[in-house]
Amino acid sequence: MDTLKVPLFINFKERLFVSIFILLIFSLNLSYEYYKFSKITSVKFYETKANVLNQYLKNNHHVLKLKSYDGFTFYTTSKEDLKNLQGRDVEILLIKTDRKISFLQYLKNFYYVTYIKKVLPDISLKRKISNFINSQHTNKNISSIYSALFLATPISKEIMEKISFFGLSHLIAISGFHFSLIAFFVFIIFISFYSFFHYRFFPYRNKIADSIYFISIVTFFYALFLGEVASVWRAFFMLIVGYFFIFKHIKILSFETLFWVMLLILSIFSKFLFSLGFWFSVIGVFYIFLFIKSFSNLKKWQIFIFLNIYIYFMMLPIIHYFFENFSYIQLFSPIMTIIFTIFYPLSLIFHIFGFGDIFDSILNNLFNIEFTKYAFKTPFWFFALYLLLSLFSIYKKRIFFFTILMSFAFFIYNIANLQSI
């Protein structure tokens, strides 16, 4: 089918035009971010309403990560004996001190001295749904995981650390993987009802196109409901771009397409420049493209199975450059990812009908597994060489196979030299 697809650009002139357009969008968004930065730093006191994304104890201080309704994210600390404010809205006063913050620090999420004026009553629909989810579970850790899966609510640092040792961090934050599962789930439901009316009243319409329009509307309102969550909007944007390319018969499985889509997303969401989640997503899609390019002759069920194993090993040198956590249970991560494609929509259905605890005993047993914690880190020289060879893999299949061998060699070497923590 790819032979029937047209490339994204056909000449240098088109690339130049889009480059100028992307640069203009990026400049406008960066200028707006600088305007918000100036508003905060130019006054002694800045009052705003914010949502508490995360809260944890560190050195007898409460550390809070907040998302302002004015469109910026920041950290603050409090010595007070605060109750758990995670997920709550607060009125907060930012207090300017002698400590200067740069525009770059602002873009990366900055620290600011604050005073919490008021905790606002939590009567939002999102909180009501969260309470409905929580009422179906006796284990708070499990209920917080389900809230994260369905409502993109933050989970505690301790739980997230444990999940990272399982190698399942990519399944918790709502991403393109979750959106694709949601889109497929919505498609199955919509097409089941729509086919009856389509056949009798408007058979002249394109049923698949109408399904895509409906999916786009549903996922848009879902993203809007979840709020300004970076991973959610990144996933939604990539889904819409993918649909647009399908309608325009543009070749999606193209490294140049991925490159320009990446630039377009960065031009709209400039803060993604400093988001590891964004770069992990881009690199993950890049490796998927390499896999499909080299193993397109495999059957669909073989691709489904081997792709997850391949992605796990190819991402290892990159992930362990930033994070050191490892346990032997991570080796089951590809299998758990495959199981998750069934677990996710089923658990959503069960929660809608009030039977959300049906998998609780399994999850309890899973999280009660005792395992030794290890640490290994990718050295910078290996990380840089691995990325460079991965890029060259676009042009030479032999280099691609060499990078696969590198990832396995990296894994085996570190397994042989594990250090417990």
Phi, psi and chi 1 to 4 in degrees:
 res  aa     phi    psi   chi1   chi2   chi3   chi4
   1 MET       -  -28.9  -68.5  -63.6  -68.4      -
   2 ASP   -62.8  -24.9  -83.8  -10.1      -      -
   3 THR   -67.5  -20.5   55.2      -      -      -
   4 LEU   -88.7   -7.5  -58.1  176.1      -      -
   5 LYS   -86.4  147.7  -58.3  -68.5 -175.8 -179.0
   6 VAL   -96.7  151.0  -62.3      -      -      -
   7 PRO   -69.7  162.1   24.3  -32.6      -      -
   8 LEU   -63.4  -41.4 -173.5   59.3      -      -
   9 PHE  -129.4  153.2  -56.8  115.8      -      -
  10 ILE  -114.8  -11.4   57.9  174.1      -      -
  11 ASN  -155.2  173.0   54.5   43.4      -      -
  12 PHE   -65.5  -34.6  174.1   76.1      -      -
  13 LYS   -60.3  -42.8 -174.6  177.9  179.2 -179.3
  14 GLU   -65.3  -40.6  -70.7 -176.8   -5.4      -
  15 ARG   -64.5  -40.2  -70.4 -179.9  176.2   85.0
  16 LEU   -64.2  -43.9 -179.7   62.0      -      -
  17 PHE   -60.8  -46.6  175.0   78.6      -      -
  18 VAL   -67.2  -35.4  172.5      -      -      -
  19 SER   -61.3  -43.6  -62.5      -      -      -
  20 ILE   -65.3  -42.0  -65.4  170.4      -      -
  21 PHE   -62.0  -46.7  173.4   75.3      -      -
  22 ILE   -64.0  -41.5  -73.9  175.7      -      -
  23 LEU   -63.6  -37.4 -172.6   60.1      -      -
  24 LEU   -65.3  -46.4  177.5   63.1      -      -
  25 ILE   -61.4  -43.5  -63.6  -63.6      -      -
  26 PHE   -62.2  -42.7  179.6   72.7      -      -
  27 SER   -64.2  -41.7  -60.0      -      -      -
  28 LEU   -65.3  -43.7  -71.5  172.7      -      -
  29 ASN   -67.9  -38.8  -83.7  -73.3      -      -
  30 LEU   -66.9  -37.1 -152.0   59.7      -      -
  31 SER   -64.3  -38.8  -61.7      -      -      -
  32 TYR   -66.6  -40.4  179.8   58.8      -      -
  33 GLU   -62.5  -39.2  -68.3  -66.0  -19.1      -
  34 TYR   -67.5  -34.5 -170.8   79.4      -      -
  35 TYR   -62.2  -44.4  165.1   73.7      -      -
  36 LYS   -65.8  -39.6  -68.6 -171.1  -69.6 -174.7
  37 PHE   -60.6  -42.8  165.4   73.5      -      -
  38 SER   -65.5  -38.7  -60.2      -      -      -
  39 LYS   -61.2  -39.9  -82.3 -177.0   68.5  177.0
  40 ILE   -72.6  -46.7  -60.6  165.7      -      -
  41 THR   -84.7   -9.5   56.1      -      -      -
  42 SER   -91.0   -6.4   61.7      -      -      -
  43 VAL  -122.7  157.3  -66.8      -      -      -
  44 LYS   -71.4  -41.0  179.7   67.2  176.4  175.5
  45 PHE  -126.8  136.1  -57.5  103.3      -      -
  46 TYR  -131.8  116.7 -175.4   88.6      -      -
  47 GLU   -98.1  136.8 -171.0  171.6  -20.8      -
  48 THR  -153.7  163.8 -175.5      -      -      -
  49 LYS  -102.3  136.7  179.8 -178.3  172.8 -175.6
  50 ALA  -143.0  156.4      -      -      -      -
  51 ASN  -104.9  134.2 -179.0 -101.7      -      -
  52 VAL   -81.3  106.7 -178.4      -      -      -
  53 LEU   -77.1  -37.5  -62.1  178.8      -      -
  54 ASN  -153.4  154.8 -153.8   -9.0      -      -
  55 GLN  -151.9  129.8  178.8 -179.8  -18.3      -
  56 TYR  -154.2  161.6   56.0   91.3      -      -
  57 LEU   -90.8  137.8  -84.4  172.5      -      -
  58 LYS  -148.9  119.1 -175.3  177.0 -178.9 -179.7
  59 ASN    52.9   45.7  -60.9  -31.8      -      -
  60 ASN    64.2   17.5  -63.1  -39.5      -      -
  61 HIS  -117.2  145.3  -73.6   70.0      -      -
  62 HIS   -84.4  122.9  -76.5  -85.1      -      -
  63 VAL  -100.5  127.6  179.2      -      -      -
  64 LEU  -120.8  134.1  -72.6   83.0      -      -
  65 LYS  -106.5  122.9 -177.6  179.8 -178.8 -178.7
  66 LEU  -122.7  145.3  -59.3  107.7      -      -
  67 LYS  -113.2  109.8  174.3   73.3  177.0 -178.8
  68 SER   -72.1  145.4  167.5      -      -      -
  69 TYR   -72.2   -6.2  -80.1   73.5      -      -
  70 ASP   -89.1    0.9  -68.4  -21.8      -      -
  71 GLY    97.3   30.5      -      -      -      -
  72 PHE  -142.0  154.2   55.9   88.5      -      -
  73 THR  -115.0  138.7  -56.6      -      -      -
  74 PHE  -151.8  167.0   62.8  101.0      -      -
  75 TYR  -112.3  150.8  -72.9   87.9      -      -
  76 THR  -149.2  168.3 -168.0      -      -      -
  77 THR  -129.6  159.5   55.5      -      -      -
  78 SER  -145.4  136.0  175.2      -      -      -
  79 LYS   -88.0  -10.6  -65.7 -179.2 -178.7  178.5
  80 GLU   -69.2  159.1  -63.7  179.8   34.9      -
  81 ASP   -83.5   78.8 -174.9   20.6      -      -
  82 LEU   -78.6  145.6  -64.3  177.0      -      -
  83 LYS   -77.9  173.9   63.1  179.4 -178.9  178.8
  84 ASN   -71.1  112.4 -175.0   10.2      -      -
  85 LEU  -103.8    3.6  -61.2  176.3      -      -
  86 GLN   -58.2  127.8 -171.3  167.2  -51.8      -
  87 GLY    88.5   -8.3      -      -      -      -
  88 ARG   -91.4  156.2  -60.4  -67.5  -60.7  -90.2
  89 ASP   -94.7  140.6  -74.7  -18.1      -      -
  90 VAL  -135.0  151.6  -65.2      -      -      -
  91 GLU   -92.5  126.3  -77.4 -174.7    7.6      -
  92 ILE  -134.7  146.5 -162.8  162.2      -      -
  93 LEU  -112.2  119.8 -167.2   67.4      -      -
  94 LEU   -88.1  128.2  -81.3   71.2      -      -
  95 ILE  -113.0  120.0  -55.5  168.1      -      -
  96 LYS   -73.4  133.1 -172.9  176.8 -178.4 -180.0
  97 THR  -122.6 -174.9   63.7      -      -      -
  98 ASP   -71.2  -16.3  -66.2  -26.2      -      -
  99 ARG   -73.8  117.1 -179.8  178.3  177.7  176.1
 100 LYS   -86.7  145.1  -56.3  -70.5 -176.5 -178.3
 101 ILE  -120.1  140.8   63.9  165.1      -      -
 102 SER   -89.9  166.3   65.6      -      -      -
 103 PHE   -63.0  -34.7 -177.7   51.7      -      -
 104 LEU   -64.9  -42.0 -173.8   62.4      -      -
 105 GLN   -63.3  -38.5  -71.3  172.7  -42.4      -
 106 TYR   -59.4  -44.3  164.6   83.2      -      -
 107 LEU   -66.4  -29.9  -68.8  173.8      -      -
 108 LYS   -84.9   -2.5  -71.2 -178.8  176.1  179.8
 109 ASN    86.0  113.2  -63.2  -21.3      -      -
 110 PHE  -109.9  170.7   56.6   98.5      -      -
 111 TYR  -104.0  139.1  172.0   84.7      -      -
 112 TYR  -144.2  143.8 -138.1   83.8      -      -
 113 VAL   -74.1  132.3  175.0      -      -      -
 114 THR  -139.1  167.9   59.6      -      -      -
 115 TYR  -134.9  123.0  170.7   70.9      -      -
 116 ILE   -81.7  113.7  -61.4  174.5      -      -
 117 LYS   -81.1  -40.7  -65.7 -179.2   65.3  178.4
 118 LYS  -158.5  140.4 -175.8 -166.1  -62.1 -176.8
 119 VAL   -94.1  120.9  178.9      -      -      -
 120 LEU   -81.1  148.0  -60.1  173.9      -      -
 121 PRO   -61.5  138.2   19.7  -30.9      -      -
 122 ASP  -101.3   94.0 -163.0   -8.1      -      -
 123 ILE  -121.5   18.2   54.5  173.8      -      -
 124 SER   -71.2  157.1   65.7      -      -      -
 125 LEU   -62.1  -37.2  176.6   60.7      -      -
 126 LYS   -61.7  -40.5 -169.2  172.8 -179.7  179.2
 127 ARG   -68.1  -38.2  170.9   54.7   63.5  177.7
 128 LYS   -63.7  -40.6  -70.3  178.1 -179.0  178.1
 129 ILE   -67.5  -40.5  -65.4  174.6      -      -
 130 SER   -60.7  -41.7  180.0      -      -      -
 131 ASN   -65.3  -36.0  -70.0  -22.6      -      -
 132 PHE   -64.8  -40.1  177.9   65.8      -      -
 133 ILE   -65.2  -45.8  -68.2  171.4      -      -
 134 ASN   -62.2  -33.8  -65.6  -19.2      -      -
 135 SER   -67.4  -15.6   67.9      -      -      -
 136 GLN   -92.5    1.3  -61.4  177.3   47.4      -
 137 HIS  -133.7  145.5  -54.4  -82.0      -      -
 138 THR   -95.8  -22.3   55.0      -      -      -
 139 ASN   -93.6  116.4 -172.7  -48.9      -      -
 140 LYS   -63.8  -33.9  -69.8 -176.9  178.9 -179.7
 141 ASN   -63.9  -41.6  -68.5  -21.4      -      -
 142 ILE   -68.3  -41.9  -70.3  177.0      -      -
 143 SER   -64.4  -35.1   62.0      -      -      -
 144 SER   -69.3  -33.1   67.9      -      -      -
 145 ILE   -67.1  -42.9  -70.2  171.3      -      -
 146 TYR   -65.5  -38.1  -83.2  118.5      -      -
 147 SER   -62.9  -37.7  -71.5      -      -      -
 148 ALA   -67.0  -39.2      -      -      -      -
 149 LEU   -68.6  -36.2  -73.9  173.5      -      -
 150 PHE  -102.7  -29.8  -57.7  139.7      -      -
 151 LEU  -118.6    2.6  -58.0  174.8      -      -
 152 ALA    57.7   33.2      -      -      -      -
 153 THR   -83.0  146.0   54.9      -      -      -
 154 PRO   -67.7  152.9  -13.2   27.0      -      -
 155 ILE  -117.3  162.7   58.1  179.2      -      -
 156 SER   -63.7  157.2   70.5      -      -      -
 157 LYS   -61.7  -37.7 -169.8  177.3  179.6 -178.8
 158 GLU   -65.4  -43.9  -66.8   75.7   20.3      -
 159 ILE   -67.1  -42.1  -59.6  173.3      -      -
 160 MET   -62.3  -36.3 -159.9   64.5 -140.3      -
 161 GLU   -65.7  -41.0 -174.4  178.0   82.7      -
 162 LYS   -65.4  -41.0 -170.4  159.9 -169.9  176.5
 163 ILE   -63.3  -35.6  -70.9  170.2      -      -
 164 SER   -65.2  -33.6   72.6      -      -      -
 165 PHE   -69.7  -24.0  -82.3  105.7      -      -
 166 PHE   -81.4  -11.5  -81.0   87.3      -      -
 167 GLY    73.4   29.6      -      -      -      -
 168 LEU  -117.8   15.8  -60.0  176.9      -      -
 169 SER   -58.2  -34.4  -60.8      -      -      -
 170 HIS   -68.4  -15.1   62.5  -69.7      -      -
 171 LEU   -91.8  -13.7  -62.9  179.8      -      -
 172 ILE   -85.3  -52.3  -60.7  -58.3      -      -
 173 ALA   -73.8  128.7      -      -      -      -
 174 ILE   -60.1  125.6  -64.7  178.0      -      -
 175 SER  -140.1 -168.2   63.0      -      -      -
 176 GLY   -60.5  -32.9      -      -      -      -
 177 PHE   -61.7  -46.2  179.0   61.7      -      -
 178 HIS   -66.8  -41.7  -60.1   74.8      -      -
 179 PHE   -64.0  -36.8 -102.4   62.8      -      -
 180 SER   -66.2  -38.0   61.6      -      -      -
 181 LEU   -67.2  -41.7  -68.1  176.7      -      -
 182 ILE   -63.8  -43.6  -68.2  168.6      -      -
 183 ALA   -61.2  -42.6      -      -      -      -
 184 PHE   -65.4  -41.6  178.9   73.6      -      -
 185 PHE   -62.6  -46.5  179.4   59.5      -      -
 186 VAL   -64.3  -39.5  171.4      -      -      -
 187 PHE   -60.1  -46.0  172.2   78.5      -      -
 188 ILE   -60.6  -44.4  -65.7  -61.6      -      -
 189 ILE   -67.1  -47.0  -65.4  175.0      -      -
 190 PHE   -63.5  -46.8  176.3   77.8      -      -
 191 ILE   -66.6  -29.0 -150.8   73.5      -      -
 192 SER   -64.4  -40.5  -59.5      -      -      -
 193 PHE   -85.8  -38.1  -69.7   97.4      -      -
 194 TYR   -68.5  -32.5 -173.5   65.1      -      -
 195 SER   -57.9  -38.9  -65.3      -      -      -
 196 PHE   -59.9  -49.1  173.9   83.2      -      -
 197 PHE   -74.3  -35.7  -61.6   99.2      -      -
 198 HIS   -61.0  -45.2  177.9  -94.0      -      -
 199 TYR   -65.8  -36.0  177.5   75.3      -      -
 200 ARG   -91.8  -32.1  -72.8  163.7  176.8   76.4
 201 PHE  -114.4  -36.8  -59.0  108.6      -      -
 202 PHE  -143.5   65.1   26.5   82.4      -      -
 203 PRO   -67.0  -13.8   24.3  -33.5      -      -
 204 TYR   -74.4  -14.8   52.3   87.2      -      -
 205 ARG   -82.3  154.3  -69.2 -166.2   60.3   84.2
 206 ASN   -81.2  110.4 -173.6  -40.1      -      -
 207 LYS   -64.2  -39.7 -173.0  161.7   60.2  173.9
 208 ILE   -67.5  -41.8  -60.4  -59.8      -      -
 209 ALA   -62.5  -43.2      -      -      -      -
 210 ASP   -63.3  -36.4  -72.8  -13.5      -      -
 211 SER   -63.6  -41.8  -58.9      -      -      -
 212 ILE   -65.7  -39.5  -71.6  175.9      -      -
 213 TYR   -60.5  -44.5  -66.9  140.5      -      -
 214 PHE   -64.8  -44.4 -178.0   76.2      -      -
 215 ILE   -59.9  -42.0  -70.3  168.2      -      -
 216 SER   -62.2  -41.1  -59.3      -      -      -
 217 ILE   -66.8  -45.9  -67.1  169.3      -      -
 218 VAL   -62.2  -47.6  170.3      -      -      -
 219 THR   -68.1  -31.4   50.5      -      -      -
 220 PHE   -63.9  -48.0  170.3   73.0      -      -
 221 PHE   -68.4  -30.4  -80.0  105.1      -      -
 222 TYR   -65.2  -45.2 -179.5   52.9      -      -
 223 ALA   -63.7  -39.5      -      -      -      -
 224 LEU   -64.3  -39.8 -153.0   62.0      -      -
 225 PHE   -65.6  -38.6  167.8   72.0      -      -
 226 LEU   -71.4  -22.2  -65.5 -179.5      -      -
 227 GLY    95.5 -164.2      -      -      -      -
 228 GLU   -83.8   72.6  -66.5 -175.1   31.2      -
 229 VAL  -104.3  118.8 -177.9      -      -      -
 230 ALA   -56.9  -46.8      -      -      -      -
 231 SER   -64.6  -32.8   61.9      -      -      -
 232 VAL   -68.9  -49.7  169.4      -      -      -
 233 TRP   -70.0  -31.7  -75.4  100.3      -      -
 234 ARG   -62.3  -43.9  179.0  175.1   67.7 -118.2
 235 ALA   -66.4  -43.9      -      -      -      -
 236 PHE   -62.8  -43.7  171.5   75.2      -      -
 237 PHE   -62.1  -44.0 -172.8   82.2      -      -
 238 MET   -66.7  -34.0  -66.0 -169.3   78.6      -
 239 LEU   -64.0  -45.6 -173.2   72.2      -      -
 240 ILE   -66.3  -42.2  -64.1  -56.5      -      -
 241 VAL   -60.5  -41.5  168.3      -      -      -
 242 GLY   -61.0  -44.0      -      -      -      -
 243 TYR   -63.1  -40.7  -72.2  156.1      -      -
 244 PHE   -60.8  -43.5  175.2   78.9      -      -
 245 PHE   -64.8  -35.5  -73.9  167.7      -      -
 246 ILE   -63.7  -46.1  -70.5  171.2      -      -
 247 PHE   -64.1  -34.7  -76.5  131.7      -      -
 248 LYS   -90.5    4.4  -65.1  -62.3 -179.4 -179.6
 249 HIS    57.1   36.3  -59.4  -76.7      -      -
 250 ILE   -89.6  139.3  -64.9  171.3      -      -
 251 LYS   -66.3  114.4 -169.9  175.2 -178.7 -179.2
 252 ILE   -82.0  -43.7  -62.5  177.0      -      -
 253 LEU   -78.1   65.8  -62.5  177.3      -      -
 254 SER  -136.1  134.4  159.3      -      -      -
 255 PHE   -67.0  -32.3  -65.2  102.1      -      -
 256 GLU   -68.9  -39.0 -175.9  178.9   15.0      -
 257 THR   -60.1  -45.2  -59.2      -      -      -
 258 LEU   -59.8  -41.7  176.6   62.3      -      -
 259 PHE   -61.9  -46.3  172.9   73.9      -      -
 260 TRP   -73.1  -34.5  -72.2  101.6      -      -
 261 VAL   -64.0  -40.9  168.8      -      -      -
 262 MET   -59.2  -45.6  177.1 -167.5   74.6      -
 263 LEU   -64.2  -39.3  -69.7 -176.4      -      -
 264 LEU   -64.6  -43.2 -177.6   60.2      -      -
 265 ILE   -62.7  -42.8  -67.3  173.9      -      -
 266 LEU   -65.6  -32.6  -72.9  174.6      -      -
 267 SER   -68.4  -31.4   70.1      -      -      -
 268 ILE   -86.8  -40.6  -63.4  171.6      -      -
 269 PHE  -116.2   80.5  -55.1  102.0      -      -
 270 SER   -61.7  -28.6   54.2      -      -      -
 271 LYS   -69.8  -14.7  -73.7 -170.1  175.1 -177.1
 272 PHE   -65.8  -15.1  -75.7    2.2      -      -
 273 LEU   -55.2  -30.3  -87.6  169.2      -      -
 274 PHE  -110.6   18.3  -51.5  101.6      -      -
 275 SER  -101.6  113.6  167.7      -      -      -
 276 LEU   -61.4  -36.6  -83.2  178.9      -      -
 277 GLY   -58.4  -40.7      -      -      -      -
 278 PHE   -64.2  -47.8  171.2   75.8      -      -
 279 TRP   -68.3  -35.2  -68.9  111.7      -      -
 280 PHE   -62.9  -39.0  -75.4  160.8      -      -
 281 SER   -63.2  -47.4  -63.8      -      -      -
 282 VAL   -61.8  -46.8  170.6      -      -      -
 283 ILE   -64.8  -38.5  -65.8  169.2      -      -
 284 GLY   -61.4  -45.2      -      -      -      -
 285 VAL   -64.6  -38.7  173.2      -      -      -
 286 PHE   -57.7  -46.5  171.5   79.4      -      -
 287 TYR   -69.0  -31.6  -77.3  126.2      -      -
 288 ILE   -63.2  -43.0  -70.1  172.1      -      -
 289 PHE   -60.8  -42.3  -79.2   13.9      -      -
 290 LEU   -62.2  -40.4  -80.3  175.9      -      -
 291 PHE   -63.5  -49.7 -179.3   89.0      -      -
 292 ILE   -64.4  -37.2  -66.3  173.3      -      -
 293 LYS   -63.1  -38.6  179.6 -175.0  175.9 -175.7
 294 SER   -92.3  -24.5  -59.3      -      -      -
 295 PHE  -125.3   32.6  -58.6  107.0      -      -
 296 SER   -65.6  -16.2   56.5      -      -      -
 297 ASN   -79.1   -9.6   58.1  -37.7      -      -
 298 LEU   -70.8  155.1  -67.3  176.9      -      -
 299 LYS   -73.4  159.3  -64.9  177.3 -178.8  178.1
 300 LYS   -59.3  -41.8  -71.2 -177.1  178.8  178.6
 301 TRP   -67.6  -31.1   67.9  -91.8      -      -
 302 GLN   -70.2  -41.0  -67.8  173.2  -35.4      -
 303 ILE   -61.5  -43.7  -69.0  175.6      -      -
 304 PHE   -58.3  -41.6  179.2   71.6      -      -
 305 ILE   -78.7  -52.7  -67.2  172.9      -      -
 306 PHE   -73.6  -26.5  -67.9  120.2      -      -
 307 LEU   -62.2  -42.5 -179.5   60.2      -      -
 308 ASN   -64.5  -40.3  -75.3  -71.2      -      -
 309 ILE   -66.4  -44.1  -61.0  170.9      -      -
 310 TYR   -60.3  -47.3  156.1   86.5      -      -
 311 ILE   -62.3  -39.8  -73.7  -67.0      -      -
 312 TYR   -58.1  -48.9  170.6   75.3      -      -
 313 PHE   -73.7  -34.9  -78.2  102.7      -      -
 314 MET   -70.6  -30.0  -65.7  -58.5  -75.8      -
 315 MET   -84.8  -15.0  -68.6  -64.7  -68.3      -
 316 LEU   -54.1  -52.5  -92.6 -179.7      -      -
 317 PRO   -61.7  -28.5  -21.8   34.1      -      -
 318 ILE   -79.4  -48.9  -64.7  167.3      -      -
 319 ILE   -61.9  -40.3  -69.5  172.4      -      -
 320 HIS   -80.4   -0.3  -78.9  -79.5      -      -
 321 TYR   -75.1  -30.9  177.5   73.6      -      -
 322 PHE  -101.4  -32.9  -61.5   96.1      -      -
 323 PHE  -127.9  137.4  -55.1  104.7      -      -
 324 GLU   -99.1  -14.0  -60.3 -178.1    2.9      -
 325 ASN   -60.0  133.4  -67.8   -8.2      -      -
 326 PHE  -153.0  145.7  178.0   78.8      -      -
 327 SER  -148.5  158.3   70.3      -      -      -
 328 TYR   -64.5  -22.2  -79.2  110.3      -      -
 329 ILE   -67.5  -19.2 -156.2  167.0      -      -
 330 GLN   -61.2  -23.0  -81.7 -172.1   18.8      -
 331 LEU   -63.3  -19.8  -62.1  176.8      -      -
 332 PHE   -90.3    2.4  -64.7   96.5      -      -
 333 SER   -56.5  -44.7  174.1      -      -      -
 334 PRO   -60.2  -38.1  -23.9   34.4      -      -
 335 ILE   -67.8  -42.3  -61.9  172.1      -      -
 336 MET   -64.0  -34.5  -68.5 -178.9 -176.0      -
 337 THR   -65.0  -40.7  -58.8      -      -      -
 338 ILE   -64.7  -44.5  -67.7  170.9      -      -
 339 ILE   -62.4  -34.4  -65.9  172.0      -      -
 340 PHE   -61.5  -31.0 -173.9   80.5      -      -
 341 THR   -63.1  -24.0   60.0      -      -      -
 342 ILE   -94.6  -41.3  -58.5  169.0      -      -
 343 PHE   -61.5  -41.6  164.5   81.2      -      -
 344 TYR   -61.7  -55.3 -173.2   64.0      -      -
 345 PRO   -67.0  -35.0   19.6  -29.7      -      -
 346 LEU   -64.1  -45.1  -81.6  179.9      -      -
 347 SER   -65.1  -33.1   59.5      -      -      -
 348 LEU   -64.0  -46.2  176.4   59.9      -      -
 349 ILE   -62.1  -45.5  -66.1  169.0      -      -
 350 PHE   -62.7  -36.6  -72.6  135.8      -      -
 351 HIS   -69.1  -36.4  -84.9   88.2      -      -
 352 ILE   -60.4  -38.1  -70.1  171.8      -      -
 353 PHE   -96.4    8.8  -68.9  100.9      -      -
 354 GLY    84.4   15.7      -      -      -      -
 355 PHE  -115.2   38.8  -57.8  103.9      -      -
 356 GLY   -66.8  -14.9      -      -      -      -
 357 ASP   -87.6    7.6   61.8  -17.6      -      -
 358 ILE   -62.1  -28.8 -161.4  162.9      -      -
 359 PHE  -102.3    7.4  -63.2  121.2      -      -
 360 ASP   -62.1  -40.3  -80.5   16.1      -      -
 361 SER   -64.2  -37.5   59.8      -      -      -
 362 ILE   -65.9  -45.6  -61.3  172.9      -      -
 363 LEU   -66.5  -37.8  -67.1  175.4      -      -
 364 ASN   -60.9  -45.8  -92.8  -39.5      -      -
 365 ASN   -63.6  -38.0  -69.0  -27.5      -      -
 366 LEU   -64.0  -45.4 -178.6   65.8      -      -
 367 PHE   -80.6   -9.4  -79.8   94.1      -      -
 368 ASN   -94.2    1.8  -73.9  -30.6      -      -
 369 ILE   -65.3  129.5  -66.9  174.3      -      -
 370 GLU   -87.6  131.4  -65.2  -67.2  -28.3      -
 371 PHE  -148.0  154.1   54.2   86.7      -      -
 372 THR   -82.0  135.3  -54.1      -      -      -
 373 LYS   -94.2  131.6  -61.2  176.4 -178.9  179.2
 374 TYR  -123.1  169.7  -61.7   99.6      -      -
 375 ALA  -139.6  132.9      -      -      -      -
 376 PHE  -146.2  147.3   66.9   78.2      -      -
 377 LYS  -127.9  141.7 -172.9  170.9  176.6   63.8
 378 THR   -79.7  123.5  -52.1      -      -      -
 379 PRO   -67.7  152.6   19.8  -28.2      -      -
 380 PHE   -60.9  -40.7  175.7   75.0      -      -
 381 TRP   -61.9  -38.7   68.2  -93.2      -      -
 382 PHE   -70.4  -41.6 -171.6   91.5      -      -
 383 PHE   -58.6  -48.8  172.7   75.3      -      -
 384 ALA   -65.9  -43.6      -      -      -      -
 385 LEU   -64.6  -41.0  179.0   62.4      -      -
 386 TYR   -62.7  -44.2 -175.3   76.2      -      -
 387 LEU   -64.9  -41.9  -75.3 -179.8      -      -
 388 LEU   -62.3  -47.8 -174.9   64.1      -      -
 389 LEU   -66.5  -31.7  -70.1  175.4      -      -
 390 SER   -62.5  -39.8  -65.0      -      -      -
 391 LEU   -65.7  -41.9  -70.6  173.2      -      -
 392 PHE   -68.0  -18.9  -77.7  119.5      -      -
 393 SER   -64.5  -19.8  -63.2      -      -      -
 394 ILE   -60.1  -34.8  -62.6  171.9      -      -
 395 TYR  -100.1  -26.8  -51.1  102.8      -      -
 396 LYS  -129.3  119.8  -66.2  -72.2 -176.5  179.8
 397 LYS   -64.7  -34.2 -172.6  176.1  -75.4 -170.3
 398 ARG   -62.1  -38.4  -78.0  178.4  -65.1 -179.4
 399 ILE   -67.2  -37.2  -62.0  177.9      -      -
 400 PHE   -60.3  -47.1  170.6   59.4      -      -
 401 PHE   -65.3  -31.0  -72.1  126.7      -      -
 402 PHE   -67.8  -38.2 -178.1   72.0      -      -
 403 THR   -65.6  -34.7   58.7      -      -      -
 404 ILE   -62.5  -44.2  -65.3  176.6      -      -
 405 LEU   -62.6  -38.2  -73.4  174.8      -      -
 406 MET   -60.3  -44.2  -80.9 -175.6   71.1      -
 407 SER   -65.0  -39.5   67.8      -      -      -
 408 PHE   -68.0  -41.3  -84.8  103.3      -      -
 409 ALA   -63.6  -40.8      -      -      -      -
 410 PHE   -59.5  -45.2  168.9   81.3      -      -
 411 PHE   -63.5  -48.2  173.9   74.1      -      -
 412 ILE   -63.9  -41.4  -67.6  168.8      -      -
 413 TYR   -61.3  -44.2  172.5   80.5      -      -
 414 ASN   -72.2  -33.2  -79.0  -74.2      -      -
 415 ILE   -63.1  -36.9  -72.0  -66.5      -      -
 416 ALA   -74.7  -16.2      -      -      -      -
 417 ASN  -126.1   35.1  -64.9  -84.6      -      -
 418 LEU   -66.4  143.4  -78.1  177.5      -      -
 419 GLN  -122.5  121.0  -65.2 -179.2  -13.0      -
 420 SER   -72.2  152.4   59.6      -      -      -
 421 ILE  -126.9      -   54.6  174.4      -      -
